[in-house]
Amino acid sequence: MKTNSAVSLAVMMLLEYFIWGSWYVTMGTYMDENLHSSGLQIGAAYSALAIATMISPFFIGMVADRFFAAQRIMGVLHLLGGVLLFLATKITGNTAFYWMILLYSLLYMPTIALSNSVAFHQMSDPGRQFPWIRVFGTLGWIVAGLIIGKLKLEKTASTFHLAAAASIGLAVLSIVLPSTPPKGKAEGASASKALGTDAFVLFRDKPYLIFFIAAILVCVPLSFYYGFANLFLNELRLPEAASKMTLGQGSEAIFILAIPFLFNRIGVKNMLLMGMTAWTLRYLCFAYGNTGPNEWMLYAGIILHGVCYDFFFVTGYMYTEKKAGEKIKNAAQGLFTFATYGVGMFIGTWFSGIIVDRYKLPGELHNWTGIWYVPAIIAIAVLVYFILFFREKRSLKPAG
């Protein structure tokens, strides 16, 4: 891969995730402060990304990949997305805001797959080169959080303005990104292929089916963190909460480096168990943390994000690939994403909103101890289910 291409791809990834990190983390806080939204309304807004995750594979597999150069369609989507992010700040009603976020999410989510396609097309050795490009995405998320926290923008429309500016900037950059031509009609496309139904054969394998169900269920506690952690930290008046939350992305970047060494050494089951245990510990830390003597528990809960995410979801993607084998690995990854970030997160975002409303106190505050008990209990239940039923051999063989 040429140096110029590597630099442009790194900037592309940085902006791609800078956009997401700018508005997504603090949207619940913004809605609570400016739209006086209920927990259910905040959860509904976060469900928009889950809906877009379920729909975007069809757009990518049946339209974008076949007829348009990836960098061109990505540029158009980001240009339109930047306009919608700006317009979202002009809305004062929750219903209209939800539809605006849903429309924006339908534009943004396909750009993740498109950015990956642009990157992979330029690489001679994706397995070695892609992680070094993708890490700039994590860096972009961290930079967004640091800026928002340092400038105290969390409760303001400036978070969306920042994301809109970056989105338009990435649209401009797309003009000079390395060319990634369309695949054309020759490969064929169908709704079932875009969804990854070829991978349904994996469900004949009992260990994978047990894991797949656990992956959907664990997205429920994940939704609590994404939707309400920033609002929680702001209610506790933790200074520069958005900046502090970037510690989670920092730990994610560190722990992901350990996965290749641990995957074969301690086995997939132990890694998944460590991930699920971390979910429980995180929410117990949040339940008992405060800005007094137990402030360390807030930081512990944030830093545990690396173990929570990497040891379950990243390991899950690796497990899925090994179980699928070469023939259906792409379909299997698509199905896993659809089920977790689509179905699982859709259920989780709505459920978390209902729980937050149930523990609303008079005024603008919440009983956060009661709220965080719920995802902690769910995580424990999934952990017990996994321990009882998951039986996988140390030497993995494709099930497809």
N, C-alpha and C positions, 0 to 999 in steps of 0.2 A: 504494500500500500504506500502510495506516495505521501511525502510529508505534507504537501498542501492539502491533499484530501483528508489526511488525519486531523489536521488543524480545523478544517471546516466542519468535519463530522463531530469533533469535540465541542465546538461552539454550538452546533445544532442540538446536541444532546443537552448541553448546559441550559440553553434557552427553553427547550422542550419541557424540562422538568422545573425550571424556574417559574414558568407560567403556572403549572399545576400547583407548586408549592406556595405561590403568592396568594391565591384566592381560596384554595381548598381547605387549608388548615384552619383558617380564621373565619370561614364563612358562618359558622354557627354563632360566633361571638358578634359578628357584624349584624346578623339577622336579629339576634336578641337585643342588641343596642339600638338599631335603626328601624327595624320593622316590628319590634316587640313580638317576635314570633314565639309560638309555643314549641315545646319539644317535638311534637308530632310534625309541625311545619318545618322545623329544622331537619328532622329525619327524612321527610319527604324530599327536601332539596338535595340531600346527600344521595337519595335513592336514584336521582337523575343520572348519575354516573354509572350506577349499576345497570340501569335500563340501556344506556348507551353502550355499555360493554357487551350486552346481549345482542345488540343490533349491529354493532360495527363489524363483526366478522362477515356478515352478509355483504356489507358495502365494500369491504376490502377484497373478499374472495370473488365476488360476482361482478363488480364494477371497476373499482380503482385499479386493481392489479392487471386487469385485462385490457383496458382501453386508454389509460393515462400514465404518463411518466410519474413515478412516485413523488419526486421532489416538486413537480408542478402542482399536482393535486393537493399536496401537503401545504404548499404556499397559499393556495386559494382558501383552504379550510382555515388556516391561521389568520388570514386577512379578515375573513368574515367573522371569525371567532373574536378577534380583537375589537371589532365594532360592537358585537353583542355584549362583551364584558363591560365596555364603557356604558352601553345603554342600560345594563342591569342596575347601575348605580342611580339611574333616574327613576327607578320604580319604587313606589311606596307601599304597594299592596303585596301580601304574601302569595296570593294565587298567581298574579302576573309574574312575580319574581321566580316562582317555581317553573313556570313555562319557559321563561327566558333561560334559566339554568339548564333545563332539559334540552332546549334547542342548542345551547352552546355545547353541552356535553356530547350531543350527537355529532357536532363538528370536531370536537377535540379528540375524543377517544380513538377514532381511526388514525390520527396522526402518530400515535405511539407505534402502531404496527408499520406505518409508512416510514417513520424515521428509522426503525430497525431495518427495513428493506433497503433503504438508501445506504445504510452503514454496511450491511452484509454484502451488498453488490460490489463494494470497493475492496473487499478483504480477500487476501489470498489464503489466510488461515484464520477463519472466524473464531474458532475455539480459543486461540491464543490472543487475537487482536481485539475482539469485541469487548471483553471485560474492561480493557483500558480505555475504550471509548465510552462505554456505558457508565463508568464511574463518574464521568463529568455530569451525568444526569443527577446523580446523588449530590454532587457538589452544587449544582444549580438550585436544588431544593433547599440545601443548607444556606446558600447565599440569600435566597428569598426570605427565609425565616430570620436571618440575622438583620437584614435591612428593615424588615417590618417591625421586629422587636426593638431595635436601637432607635428607630424613628417614631416609635409608639403609634403605629398605624393600625393596630389590630381591630379597633372598633370603627374604623373610618372606611370611606369608599376608596381611599387611596390604594388599598390592597388590590382592588379590581382594576384601578387605573394602571398600576404597576404591571399587572398581568397583561392588560390590553396592550401596553406599549411594547412589552417583550414579544407578544404574539405578532404584532405588526412587524417588529424587527425580524422575527424568524421568517415571516412571509417574504420580506425583502431578501434575506439571506438565501432563501430557497431558489432564487433566480440564479445564483452562482454555485449552488451545491452540485456535486458530481452527478452526472446524468444516470438515472435508473429507468431504462425504457420499460414500457408495458410488456407483460408476458404474452399478450395477444389472445386470440380465441382458441388457439391450438390446444391448450391444456384443458379446455372445457371447464365448466363450473356448474354447480347446482347448490340449492339451499342446504341439502344434506351434507355436501362436501364442505361448504363454508362453516357449518356448525360442528363438523368433526364427528359425524355419526359412524364413520368407519371405525372409530375407536371404541364403539359399544362392545366390541368383542372382549375388551378388558374386564367387563363386568362378570364374565364367566370365572374370572380369577377371584376367589373369595377374599384374600388379603387386600387386593386392590379395591374391591368394592367397599370393604370396611373402611379403608383409608379415605376413599372418595366421599363417603357419607360424613366422616369426621371433618373433612376439609370444608364441606358446606356449612356444617354446624359451627365450626370455630370462627367462621366469618361473622357470626353474631356478636361475640365479644370484640372482634376487630372493629366492627362498626361503631361501638361505643367510644373507642379511642379516637377514631378519625372524626366523628361527628361532634364530640362533646369535651374532649380533653382540653382544648384551648379555652373554651368557655369556663370550664371547671377551674383552671389555673388563674384565669382572670378574676373570677369571683373570689378566689382566695387571695387575690392581689399579689400574686407572684410577679416581681418586676420582670419586664421584657419576656413574657411567657413564650411568645413565638420564637424568640432567639434561643431560649432554654430548650424548647422542643426539638431544635436541630441536633441536640445531643443524641436523639434517637436515630437520626440518619447517620450520624457519625459512628455510632455503635453498629449500625447495619453494615456500613462499609467495612468495618474491622472484622466483624464476625463472619461476613461472607467469605473472607479469605481463609477461614478455618474449615469451611465446609468440605472442600476437596480432600483434605487430610483426614477428617473425621468420618466421612461418608463410608469409606471402606474399613476404617479402623474400629469403630464402635457399632456400626450397623445402622440401617435406616430406621428401625424401630426405636432405638435409643435416642436418635437425633430428634425424631418426631415427638417422643415423650418429653424430651428436654424443652422443646418448643412449647408444647401444651402446658407444661408445668410453669413455664415463664409467664404465660397468660394469667394464670391464677395469681402468681406472686405480684405481677404488675398491678392488678386491680385491688389486691389487698393493701399494697403500698399506697395507692390512691385513696382507698377507703379510710386509712388511718393517718395519712400525711397531712401536714399543715405548714403554715409559714412560720411556725414557732420551733419547738424542740424537734419535731418530726419532719422538718423540711427536707432532710436527707431522703425520706421516703418518696417524696415527689420526684426528686432527681433519679432515684433508683427505678421508679416506675417508668420514667421516660427512657432511661438508658437500656432497660430491658427490651425495648423495641427491637434491638438488633437480634436478640435470641428469639423473641416471639416471631418475628417475621422470617428471618433467615432459616432458622432451624425447623420451621414448619413449611412455609410456602416455597422458599428456594429449594429446600430439600425435597419438597413435594414435586416440584417440576423435574428434578433430577430422577426421582423415583419413577415418575410417570414415563419419562423418556426411556429408562432402562426396561420397564415392564412392557412398553409398547414395541420396542424394537425399531429398526430402520424403516420398515414399510409404512407404519401408521403413526410415527412419532409426531409429525406435524398435526395430524388430526387429533391425537391424544392431548397435546398441549393446548390446542384450541378448545377442546371440550373441557379441560380442567379449568381454563380461564373463564369460560362461559359459566361453569357451575359455581365457581368461587366468587370471583369479582362481579359476576352477573347475578345469578340466583341467590347465592349466599349473602352477598352484600345488600341485595334488594330486601330480603327478609330482615336482615340485621338493622338496616337503617330505619325502617318503619318501626320495628320492635323497640329499638333503643329510644326513639322519639316518644313512644307511649310510656315507657318506664320513666323517662326524665319528667314528663308531665305529671306522672303519678306522685313523684317526690318533690313537686314544686311547693315552696314555702310561701307564706304571705309576703308580698313585695316582689322583688326580682331575684331572690336567692333560691337555692335548692338544697335538699338533704343529700349531699353527695356521698356520704357514707352508705346510705341505703341504696343509692343508684349503683355504686361500684360493686356492692355485694352481688348484684344480679349477674353481670358478666363473669364475676369470679366463680359463682356457683355453676354457671353454664360451662365454663372452662373445666371445672372439676368433673362435671358430669361427662363431658366429652373425653376427658382423660381416663376416667374409670371405664367407659365404654371401649376405648381403644386398648387399654390394658387387658380387658377380659376377652376381646374377640380378635384382635389383630395377631396373626401368626404368620410371620414371614421368614424365609430362610436367609441366612447371611449372604449366600451367593445367589444374586438375583438372576432370573432368567426371563426372557420376554414371554409375556402371556398372550400377545396378539398373534 
